Amino acid sequence: MYCSNCGTILEKEDKFCAGCGTPIKTRHNEPAALTPYAKSGAAPETAGKDSPPPEFGVPLEELELFIGKRAGAYFQKWREDHRWNWPAFLFGGFWLLYRGMYLYWLIYLIVCSLIINIVGSLVFPGYQVSFSMVITMLALQLAIKIGFAVAANSIYLHHARRKIKALSYRYPNDRETRELKIIQAGETSLYIPIALALLPFLLALVYGLFTYLHTYQQIQQVIDSEIQESRYP
């Protein structure tokens, strides 16, 4: 039996946890394989009597599998509480898409839109375009990018822990499958960010072609009508 708060092994006669002092509540029909991992964060194969809680809330080797080549750099940032993230500052939501953090990307868009619209409606009622409005909006966007860059490392750690824990609960006794799924969940991709970055240009190109064809048809109709009038005055 394990403590529901810290994962310390308990004896049958214990009424309080020796590790954290939490009162013991008797559990029935709890799967033995899930309990140590769910409470201590260590993998079922490696959880033991004296295993300390994981450094980042999940097993280090699984977190390394999730992050990939940049694992060492992120470990150092989290250990030193280094909050600044240059890619997040430079690319904003595209960095979230690159890391496969689609839910966070959606939240990022919603929050940015709300902040810009609320500040714009309060400071510039009616959205009258002026030089001061342009400067204010640019300064606001810069502030949002700075705030996001400061929070990006913590957001990424939260995302990684959430994914790893979900896969650990799903595959508690199948280490090989679990590790494969963790690697797949942490894979990065440039295709989606590039596609979204090019989307405005593609839309502009399609709109330009449509406008050109429409204008061409109008000009052709005018020319045809003039030709007919010249033939049949």
C-alpha positions as a Markdown table, in Angstrom:
| # | Residue | x | y | z |
|---|---|---|---|---|
| 1 | Met | 0.0 | 0.0 | 0.0 |
| 2 | Tyr | 1.2 | 3.5 | -0.9 |
| 3 | Cys | 0.5 | 7.0 | 0.4 |
| 4 | Ser | -1.9 | 8.8 | -1.8 |
| 5 | Asn | 0.0 | 12.1 | -1.4 |
| 6 | Cys | 3.7 | 11.3 | -1.7 |
| 7 | Gly | 3.9 | 7.6 | -2.7 |
| 8 | Thr | 5.7 | 6.3 | 0.4 |
| 9 | Ile | 5.2 | 2.6 | 1.2 |
| 10 | Leu | 2.9 | 2.1 | 4.1 |
| 11 | Glu | 2.4 | -0.7 | 6.5 |
| 12 | Lys | -1.0 | -2.2 | 7.2 |
| 13 | Glu | -1.2 | -0.9 | 10.8 |
| 14 | Asp | -0.1 | 2.7 | 9.8 |
| 15 | Lys | -2.7 | 5.4 | 10.4 |
| 16 | Phe | -0.5 | 8.3 | 9.1 |
| 17 | Cys | 2.1 | 8.5 | 6.4 |
| 18 | Ala | 5.7 | 8.5 | 7.8 |
| 19 | Gly | 6.8 | 10.6 | 4.9 |
| 20 | Cys | 4.3 | 13.5 | 4.8 |
| 21 | Gly | 1.9 | 12.8 | 7.7 |
| 22 | Thr | -1.2 | 12.4 | 5.6 |
| 23 | Pro | -4.0 | 10.3 | 7.2 |
| 24 | Ile | -4.3 | 6.9 | 5.7 |
| 25 | Lys | -7.5 | 5.9 | 4.0 |
| 26 | Thr | -7.9 | 2.2 | 3.3 |
| 27 | Arg | -8.4 | 1.4 | -0.4 |
| 28 | His | -10.0 | -1.6 | -1.9 |
| 29 | Asn | -9.5 | -3.2 | -5.3 |
| 30 | Glu | -6.8 | -0.7 | -6.4 |
| 31 | Pro | -4.5 | -2.0 | -9.2 |
| 32 | Ala | -1.1 | -2.7 | -7.7 |
| 33 | Ala | 0.8 | -1.9 | -10.9 |
| 34 | Leu | -0.7 | 1.6 | -11.2 |
| 35 | Thr | -0.4 | 2.8 | -7.6 |
| 36 | Pro | 3.4 | 3.3 | -7.3 |
| 37 | Tyr | 3.7 | 5.0 | -10.6 |
| 38 | Ala | 0.6 | 7.2 | -10.3 |
| 39 | Lys | 1.7 | 8.6 | -6.9 |
| 40 | Ser | 5.5 | 8.7 | -7.3 |
| 41 | Gly | 5.8 | 9.4 | -11.0 |
| 42 | Ala | 8.4 | 6.7 | -11.5 |
| 43 | Ala | 7.9 | 4.0 | -14.2 |
| 44 | Pro | 6.3 | 0.7 | -13.0 |
| 45 | Glu | 9.4 | -1.2 | -13.9 |
| 46 | Thr | 11.7 | 1.1 | -11.9 |
| 47 | Ala | 9.6 | 2.2 | -9.0 |
| 48 | Gly | 11.0 | 0.8 | -5.8 |
| 49 | Lys | 10.9 | 1.2 | -2.0 |
| 50 | Asp | 13.2 | 4.2 | -1.7 |
| 51 | Ser | 12.8 | 5.7 | -5.2 |
| 52 | Pro | 12.8 | 9.6 | -4.9 |
| 53 | Pro | 10.1 | 11.6 | -6.7 |
| 54 | Pro | 11.1 | 12.5 | -10.3 |
| 55 | Glu | 13.0 | 15.7 | -10.8 |
| 56 | Phe | 10.5 | 17.2 | -13.3 |
| 57 | Gly | 7.4 | 15.2 | -12.2 |
| 58 | Val | 7.9 | 12.4 | -14.7 |
| 59 | Pro | 10.8 | 9.9 | -15.3 |
| 60 | Leu | 13.8 | 11.7 | -16.7 |
| 61 | Glu | 14.4 | 9.1 | -19.4 |
| 62 | Glu | 10.8 | 9.4 | -20.7 |
| 63 | Leu | 11.1 | 13.2 | -20.7 |
| 64 | Glu | 14.3 | 12.9 | -22.7 |
| 65 | Leu | 12.5 | 10.6 | -25.2 |
| 66 | Phe | 9.7 | 13.1 | -25.5 |
| 67 | Ile | 11.9 | 16.2 | -26.1 |
| 68 | Gly | 14.5 | 14.5 | -28.4 |
| 69 | Lys | 17.8 | 16.2 | -29.3 |
| 70 | Arg | 17.2 | 19.3 | -27.3 |
| 71 | Ala | 16.5 | 17.5 | -24.1 |
| 72 | Gly | 19.8 | 18.5 | -22.5 |
| 73 | Ala | 19.3 | 22.2 | -23.2 |
| 74 | Tyr | 15.7 | 22.1 | -21.8 |
| 75 | Phe | 16.9 | 20.2 | -18.7 |
| 76 | Gln | 19.4 | 22.9 | -18.0 |
| 77 | Lys | 16.8 | 25.7 | -18.5 |
| 78 | Trp | 14.4 | 24.1 | -16.1 |
| 79 | Arg | 17.0 | 23.3 | -13.5 |
| 80 | Glu | 18.3 | 26.9 | -13.6 |
| 81 | Asp | 14.8 | 28.3 | -13.8 |
| 82 | His | 15.8 | 30.0 | -17.0 |
| 83 | Arg | 12.6 | 31.3 | -18.4 |
| 84 | Trp | 13.5 | 33.1 | -21.6 |
| 85 | Asn | 12.8 | 31.2 | -24.9 |
| 86 | Trp | 14.1 | 32.9 | -28.0 |
| 87 | Pro | 12.2 | 30.7 | -30.6 |
| 88 | Ala | 9.0 | 31.4 | -28.7 |
| 89 | Phe | 9.7 | 35.1 | -28.8 |
| 90 | Leu | 10.7 | 35.2 | -32.5 |
| 91 | Phe | 8.0 | 32.9 | -33.9 |
| 92 | Gly | 5.2 | 33.1 | -31.3 |
| 93 | Gly | 2.4 | 30.7 | -32.0 |
| 94 | Phe | 4.4 | 29.0 | -34.8 |
| 95 | Trp | 6.8 | 27.7 | -32.1 |
| 96 | Leu | 3.8 | 26.0 | -30.4 |
| 97 | Leu | 2.8 | 24.4 | -33.7 |
| 98 | Tyr | 6.3 | 23.2 | -34.3 |
| 99 | Arg | 6.3 | 21.5 | -30.9 |
| 100 | Gly | 2.9 | 19.9 | -31.6 |
| 101 | Met | 1.2 | 22.0 | -28.8 |
| 102 | Tyr | -2.0 | 22.6 | -30.8 |
| 103 | Leu | -4.3 | 23.1 | -27.8 |
| 104 | Tyr | -1.9 | 25.7 | -26.4 |
| 105 | Trp | -1.7 | 27.4 | -29.8 |
| 106 | Leu | -5.5 | 27.8 | -29.9 |
| 107 | Ile | -5.4 | 29.2 | -26.3 |
| 108 | Tyr | -2.6 | 31.6 | -27.4 |
| 109 | Leu | -4.6 | 32.9 | -30.3 |
| 110 | Ile | -7.7 | 33.4 | -28.2 |
| 111 | Val | -5.8 | 35.2 | -25.4 |
| 112 | Cys | -4.0 | 37.4 | -27.9 |
| 113 | Ser | -7.2 | 38.4 | -29.7 |
| 114 | Leu | -9.0 | 39.1 | -26.5 |
| 115 | Ile | -6.1 | 41.3 | -25.1 |
| 116 | Ile | -5.8 | 43.3 | -28.4 |
| 117 | Asn | -9.5 | 43.8 | -28.8 |
| 118 | Ile | -10.1 | 44.8 | -25.2 |
| 119 | Val | -7.2 | 47.2 | -25.0 |
| 120 | Gly | -8.1 | 48.6 | -28.4 |
| 121 | Ser | -11.7 | 49.2 | -27.5 |
| 122 | Leu | -10.8 | 50.9 | -24.2 |
| 123 | Val | -8.0 | 53.1 | -25.4 |
| 124 | Phe | -9.2 | 53.8 | -28.9 |
| 125 | Pro | -13.1 | 53.8 | -29.0 |
| 126 | Gly | -14.3 | 53.3 | -32.5 |
| 127 | Tyr | -10.9 | 52.0 | -33.7 |
| 128 | Gln | -10.1 | 55.3 | -35.4 |
| 129 | Val | -6.7 | 54.7 | -37.2 |
| 130 | Ser | -4.0 | 57.1 | -36.0 |
| 131 | Phe | -0.3 | 57.1 | -35.5 |
| 132 | Ser | -0.7 | 56.7 | -31.7 |
| 133 | Met | -3.0 | 53.7 | -32.3 |
| 134 | Val | -0.4 | 52.0 | -34.5 |
| 135 | Ile | 2.3 | 52.6 | -32.0 |
| 136 | Thr | 0.2 | 51.3 | -29.1 |
| 137 | Met | -0.8 | 48.2 | -30.9 |
| 138 | Leu | 2.8 | 47.4 | -31.8 |
| 139 | Ala | 3.9 | 48.0 | -28.2 |
| 140 | Leu | 1.1 | 45.7 | -27.0 |
| 141 | Gln | 2.0 | 42.9 | -29.4 |
| 142 | Leu | 5.6 | 43.2 | -28.3 |
| 143 | Ala | 4.6 | 42.9 | -24.7 |
| 144 | Ile | 2.5 | 39.8 | -25.5 |
| 145 | Lys | 5.5 | 38.3 | -27.3 |
| 146 | Ile | 7.8 | 39.0 | -24.3 |
| 147 | Gly | 5.3 | 37.5 | -21.8 |
| 148 | Phe | 4.9 | 34.4 | -24.0 |
| 149 | Ala | 8.7 | 34.0 | -24.3 |
| 150 | Val | 9.0 | 34.2 | -20.5 |
| 151 | Ala | 6.3 | 31.5 | -20.0 |
| 152 | Ala | 7.2 | 29.3 | -22.9 |
| 153 | Asn | 9.6 | 26.9 | -21.1 |
| 154 | Ser | 7.1 | 26.3 | -18.3 |
| 155 | Ile | 4.3 | 25.7 | -20.8 |
| 156 | Tyr | 6.4 | 23.2 | -22.6 |
| 157 | Leu | 7.3 | 21.3 | -19.4 |
| 158 | His | 3.6 | 21.2 | -18.5 |
| 159 | His | 2.7 | 19.9 | -22.0 |
| 160 | Ala | 5.4 | 17.2 | -21.8 |
| 161 | Arg | 4.3 | 16.0 | -18.4 |
| 162 | Arg | 0.7 | 15.9 | -19.4 |
| 163 | Lys | 1.4 | 13.8 | -22.4 |
| 164 | Ile | 3.8 | 11.4 | -20.7 |
| 165 | Lys | 1.5 | 10.8 | -17.7 |
| 166 | Ala | -1.4 | 10.1 | -20.1 |
| 167 | Leu | 0.6 | 7.5 | -22.0 |
| 168 | Ser | 1.9 | 6.0 | -18.8 |
| 169 | Tyr | -1.6 | 5.5 | -17.5 |
| 170 | Arg | -2.6 | 4.0 | -20.9 |
| 171 | Tyr | 0.4 | 1.6 | -21.1 |
| 172 | Pro | 1.4 | 1.0 | -17.5 |
| 173 | Asn | 3.0 | -2.4 | -18.1 |
| 174 | Asp | 4.1 | -2.2 | -21.7 |
| 175 | Arg | 7.3 | -0.2 | -21.6 |
| 176 | Glu | 8.3 | -0.6 | -25.2 |
| 177 | Thr | 4.9 | 0.6 | -26.5 |
| 178 | Arg | 4.8 | 3.4 | -24.0 |
| 179 | Glu | 8.3 | 4.7 | -25.0 |
| 180 | Leu | 7.4 | 4.5 | -28.7 |
| 181 | Lys | 4.2 | 6.5 | -28.1 |
| 182 | Ile | 6.1 | 9.1 | -26.0 |
| 183 | Ile | 8.6 | 9.6 | -28.9 |
| 184 | Gln | 5.8 | 10.0 | -31.4 |
| 185 | Ala | 3.9 | 12.4 | -29.1 |
| 186 | Gly | 7.0 | 14.6 | -28.7 |
| 187 | Glu | 8.0 | 14.7 | -32.4 |
| 188 | Thr | 8.3 | 18.2 | -34.0 |
| 189 | Ser | 7.2 | 19.2 | -37.4 |
| 190 | Leu | 7.8 | 22.2 | -39.7 |
| 191 | Tyr | 5.1 | 21.4 | -42.1 |
| 192 | Ile | 2.1 | 22.8 | -40.2 |
| 193 | Pro | 3.9 | 26.1 | -39.2 |
| 194 | Ile | 5.2 | 26.6 | -42.8 |
| 195 | Ala | 1.7 | 25.9 | -44.2 |
| 196 | Leu | 0.1 | 28.4 | -41.9 |
| 197 | Ala | 2.7 | 31.0 | -42.6 |
| 198 | Leu | 2.2 | 30.6 | -46.3 |
| 199 | Leu | -1.6 | 30.5 | -46.1 |
| 200 | Pro | -2.1 | 34.3 | -46.2 |
| 201 | Phe | 0.1 | 34.5 | -49.3 |
| 202 | Leu | -1.8 | 31.7 | -51.0 |
| 203 | Leu | -5.1 | 33.4 | -50.1 |
| 204 | Ala | -3.8 | 36.7 | -51.5 |
| 205 | Leu | -2.7 | 35.0 | -54.7 |
| 206 | Val | -6.0 | 33.3 | -55.2 |
| 207 | Tyr | -7.8 | 36.6 | -54.5 |
| 208 | Gly | -5.5 | 38.4 | -56.9 |
| 209 | Leu | -6.2 | 35.8 | -59.6 |
| 210 | Phe | -9.9 | 36.0 | -59.1 |
| 211 | Thr | -9.9 | 39.8 | -59.2 |
| 212 | Tyr | -7.7 | 39.7 | -62.4 |
| 213 | Leu | -10.1 | 37.2 | -64.1 |
| 214 | His | -13.1 | 39.2 | -63.1 |
| 215 | Thr | -11.6 | 42.5 | -64.4 |
| 216 | Tyr | -10.5 | 40.8 | -67.6 |
| 217 | Gln | -14.0 | 39.6 | -68.2 |
| 218 | Gln | -15.4 | 43.0 | -67.7 |
| 219 | Ile | -12.9 | 44.6 | -70.1 |
| 220 | Gln | -13.6 | 41.9 | -72.7 |
| 221 | Gln | -17.3 | 42.5 | -72.4 |
| 222 | Val | -16.7 | 46.3 | -73.0 |
| 223 | Ile | -14.5 | 45.5 | -76.0 |
| 224 | Asp | -17.0 | 43.1 | -77.5 |
| 225 | Ser | -19.8 | 45.6 | -77.1 |
| 226 | Glu | -17.8 | 48.4 | -78.8 |
| 227 | Ile | -16.9 | 46.0 | -81.6 |
| 228 | Gln | -20.6 | 45.2 | -82.1 |
| 229 | Glu | -21.6 | 48.9 | -82.1 |
| 230 | Ser | -18.9 | 49.7 | -84.7 |
| 231 | Arg | -20.2 | 47.0 | -87.0 |
| 232 | Tyr | -23.9 | 47.8 | -86.5 |
| 233 | Pro | -24.1 | 51.6 | -85.9 |
